[in-house]
Amino acid sequence: MQTRTGDDLIQLLLTRSADDDVVGPAANDLLDEFWAGYPVTNLTRLLHSGDDKLVRTGAWLLSELGELGGSLIGEVPALLSHPLRQVRFFAIEAVLLNGQTWHGPLIAQVMNLSTDGDSAVRWKVLGFLAEASTDQLRAGAVSLGPGRVKEPAEWLVRHDDEQPDPRDVVARLEGPDQVARLFAAAAAARWAEEDPNLLMHAATAEDEEIRSFAQEWLEDEES
């Protein structure tokens, strides 16, 4: 079988984007090409294609490239606001892997997706909040404008160095505001090694998003 170069694979994707049997294998092969040294900047040919399916494939590739995709961080704001939920989902991972302290507005954009209308995107934001560094969280919180996300974001940052009052976390987990519940669950996950009780409480929450996330996090901690 003839080996395709990175250019060949991108051209194949551009011309056969409607063929799922082609797109999946070609995307995997292209990822290998990037890891082998093919310039990651060529990924912009997919991201700027105007084809939603190719933008989704490009966002997935970017999320899989880890720090290698850092040079494309400028592409991420548009991906975070893309109408396809899968694109927003994958873009969040790219920010987690490559967001620096000087990318505060970009991290704030991720935090604002805690109000996204899609549960999968909100779940991914929760994972971001649980895994991001303190510096990333602080940069994002500082860059947030007024709104329902700013207070819980500042609360999370404030309690990243000093363990929050368990009663406060529980009250937020059980409160009426979905965003506050999400940030409280992130705090519970971040402090799980020191005090797993908060995350165990989150694992029994009525909010299915919070409950499923906490249960999965606890399972990962045990494995």
C-alpha positions as CSV (number, residue, x, y, z in Angstrom):
1,M,0.0,0.0,0.0
2,Q,1.3,3.4,-0.9
3,T,2.3,5.6,2.0
4,R,0.6,9.0,2.0
5,T,2.4,12.2,3.1
6,G,0.8,14.8,5.3
7,D,-0.1,16.9,2.3
8,D,-1.7,13.9,0.6
9,L,-3.8,13.1,3.7
10,I,-5.0,16.7,4.1
11,Q,-5.9,16.8,0.4
12,L,-7.8,13.5,0.9
13,L,-9.7,14.9,3.8
14,L,-10.5,18.1,1.9
15,T,-11.9,16.1,-1.1
16,R,-13.6,13.2,0.8
17,S,-14.9,14.9,3.9
18,A,-18.3,13.3,3.5
19,D,-17.0,9.8,3.5
20,D,-16.7,8.5,7.1
21,D,-14.7,5.5,6.0
22,V,-12.1,7.8,4.7
23,V,-12.1,10.6,7.3
24,G,-11.4,8.4,10.4
25,P,-8.4,6.5,9.1
26,A,-7.0,9.6,7.3
27,A,-7.2,11.7,10.4
28,N,-5.4,9.0,12.4
29,D,-2.7,8.8,9.8
30,L,-2.4,12.5,9.7
31,L,-1.9,12.6,13.5
32,D,1.0,10.2,13.1
33,E,2.4,12.4,10.4
34,F,2.3,15.4,12.8
35,W,4.0,13.5,15.5
36,A,6.7,12.5,12.9
37,G,7.5,16.1,12.1
38,Y,4.9,17.2,9.6
39,P,4.3,20.9,10.3
40,V,1.3,21.3,12.6
41,T,0.6,24.7,11.0
42,N,-0.9,22.8,8.1
43,L,-3.8,21.8,10.3
44,T,-5.2,25.3,9.6
45,R,-6.2,24.0,6.2
46,L,-8.8,21.9,7.9
47,L,-9.7,24.5,10.6
48,H,-10.3,27.2,7.9
49,S,-11.9,24.9,5.4
50,G,-15.5,26.1,6.1
51,D,-16.6,22.4,6.3
52,D,-17.9,21.7,9.8
53,K,-16.9,18.1,9.6
54,L,-13.4,19.0,8.8
55,V,-13.3,21.7,11.5
56,R,-14.4,19.0,13.9
57,T,-11.7,16.7,12.7
58,G,-9.1,19.5,13.0
59,A,-10.2,20.3,16.5
60,W,-9.9,16.6,17.5
61,L,-6.4,16.5,16.0
62,L,-5.4,19.7,17.9
63,S,-6.7,18.2,21.1
64,E,-4.6,15.1,20.5
65,L,-1.4,16.9,19.7
66,G,-0.8,18.0,23.3
67,E,1.9,20.7,23.6
68,L,2.9,20.2,20.0
69,G,-0.3,22.1,19.1
70,G,0.7,25.1,21.2
71,S,1.7,27.1,18.1
72,L,-2.0,27.0,17.0
73,I,-3.4,28.5,20.2
74,G,-4.5,31.5,18.2
75,E,-7.0,29.3,16.4
76,V,-8.7,28.2,19.6
77,P,-11.0,31.2,20.4
78,A,-13.0,30.6,17.2
79,L,-13.2,26.9,18.0
80,L,-14.5,27.5,21.5
81,S,-17.4,29.5,20.0
82,H,-18.1,27.1,17.1
83,P,-21.7,26.0,16.7
84,L,-20.7,22.3,16.8
85,R,-20.5,21.0,20.3
86,Q,-17.8,18.5,19.4
87,V,-15.6,21.4,18.2
88,R,-16.1,23.3,21.5
89,F,-15.4,20.1,23.4
90,F,-12.1,19.3,21.8
91,A,-11.0,23.0,21.9
92,I,-11.3,22.9,25.7
93,E,-8.7,20.2,25.9
94,A,-6.4,22.3,23.7
95,V,-6.6,25.1,26.2
96,L,-5.9,22.8,29.2
97,L,-2.8,21.5,27.5
98,N,-1.5,24.8,26.1
99,G,-3.1,27.7,28.0
100,Q,-0.5,29.9,29.7
101,T,-0.9,32.7,32.2
102,W,-0.9,35.2,29.4
103,H,-3.9,33.5,27.8
104,G,-6.3,34.7,30.5
105,P,-9.0,35.7,28.1
106,L,-8.9,32.3,26.4
107,I,-9.2,30.5,29.7
108,A,-12.0,32.8,30.7
109,Q,-13.7,31.8,27.5
110,V,-13.5,28.2,28.7
111,M,-14.9,29.1,32.1
112,N,-17.8,30.9,30.5
113,L,-18.7,27.7,28.7
114,S,-19.9,26.4,32.1
115,T,-23.1,28.1,31.0
116,D,-23.1,26.2,27.6
117,G,-26.4,24.8,26.6
118,D,-24.8,21.4,25.9
119,S,-24.2,19.0,28.8
120,A,-21.2,17.4,27.2
121,V,-19.5,20.8,26.9
122,R,-20.3,21.7,30.5
123,W,-18.9,18.3,31.6
124,K,-15.7,19.0,29.7
125,V,-15.5,22.4,31.4
126,L,-15.8,20.7,34.7
127,G,-12.9,18.4,33.8
128,F,-10.9,21.5,32.8
129,L,-11.6,23.2,36.1
130,A,-10.6,20.1,38.0
131,E,-7.3,19.6,36.2
132,A,-6.1,23.1,35.3
133,S,-3.2,24.6,37.2
134,T,-3.8,27.2,39.8
135,D,-2.0,29.7,37.6
136,Q,-4.4,28.9,34.7
137,L,-7.4,29.3,36.9
138,R,-6.2,32.6,38.3
139,A,-5.5,34.0,34.8
140,G,-9.0,33.0,33.7
141,A,-10.8,34.4,36.7
142,V,-9.0,37.7,36.4
143,S,-10.0,38.0,32.8
144,L,-13.7,37.3,33.4
145,G,-16.1,40.1,33.0
146,P,-19.1,40.6,35.2
147,G,-21.6,37.8,35.2
148,R,-22.6,34.6,36.9
149,V,-19.3,32.8,36.2
150,K,-17.0,35.4,37.9
151,E,-17.9,34.8,41.5
152,P,-17.6,31.0,41.5
153,A,-14.4,31.2,39.5
154,E,-12.9,33.6,42.0
155,W,-14.2,31.3,44.8
156,L,-12.4,28.3,43.2
157,V,-9.1,30.2,42.9
158,R,-9.4,31.5,46.4
159,H,-9.8,28.0,47.8
160,D,-7.2,26.3,45.6
161,D,-4.4,27.1,48.1
162,E,-6.6,26.9,51.2
163,Q,-9.1,24.1,51.7
164,P,-12.7,25.3,51.5
165,D,-15.1,25.0,54.3
166,P,-16.9,21.6,53.6
167,R,-20.2,23.2,54.5
168,D,-19.7,25.9,51.9
169,V,-18.9,23.3,49.2
170,V,-21.9,21.2,50.1
171,A,-24.2,24.2,50.1
172,R,-22.9,25.1,46.6
173,L,-23.2,21.5,45.4
174,E,-26.8,21.4,46.5
175,G,-27.7,25.0,45.6
176,P,-30.0,26.1,42.7
177,D,-27.2,27.6,40.5
178,Q,-25.9,25.2,38.0
179,V,-22.6,27.1,37.5
180,A,-21.9,27.3,41.2
181,R,-22.5,23.5,41.4
182,L,-20.0,22.9,38.7
183,F,-17.3,25.0,40.3
184,A,-18.0,23.4,43.7
185,A,-17.6,19.9,42.1
186,A,-14.3,21.1,40.6
187,A,-13.1,22.2,44.1
188,A,-14.1,18.8,45.5
189,A,-12.1,17.0,42.8
190,R,-9.0,19.2,43.4
191,W,-9.0,18.5,47.1
192,A,-9.9,14.8,46.7
193,E,-6.5,13.5,47.8
194,E,-6.6,15.5,51.0
195,D,-10.3,14.9,51.7
196,P,-12.3,12.6,49.5
197,N,-15.5,13.1,51.4
198,L,-16.5,16.2,49.4
199,L,-16.1,14.3,46.1
200,M,-18.0,11.4,47.6
201,H,-20.8,13.7,48.5
202,A,-20.7,15.1,44.9
203,A,-21.0,11.5,43.6
204,T,-24.5,11.3,45.3
205,A,-25.7,14.7,43.9
206,E,-29.1,15.0,42.3
207,D,-27.4,16.9,39.4
208,E,-26.5,14.0,37.0
209,E,-23.6,15.9,35.4
210,I,-22.0,16.5,38.8
211,R,-22.8,13.0,40.0
212,S,-21.4,11.2,36.9
213,F,-18.2,13.3,36.9
214,A,-17.6,12.7,40.6
215,Q,-18.2,9.0,40.3
216,E,-15.7,8.8,37.3
217,W,-13.1,10.9,39.2
218,L,-13.3,8.6,42.2
219,E,-13.0,5.5,40.0
220,D,-9.9,7.0,38.4
221,E,-8.4,7.8,41.9
222,E,-8.9,4.2,42.9
223,S,-7.4,2.7,39.8
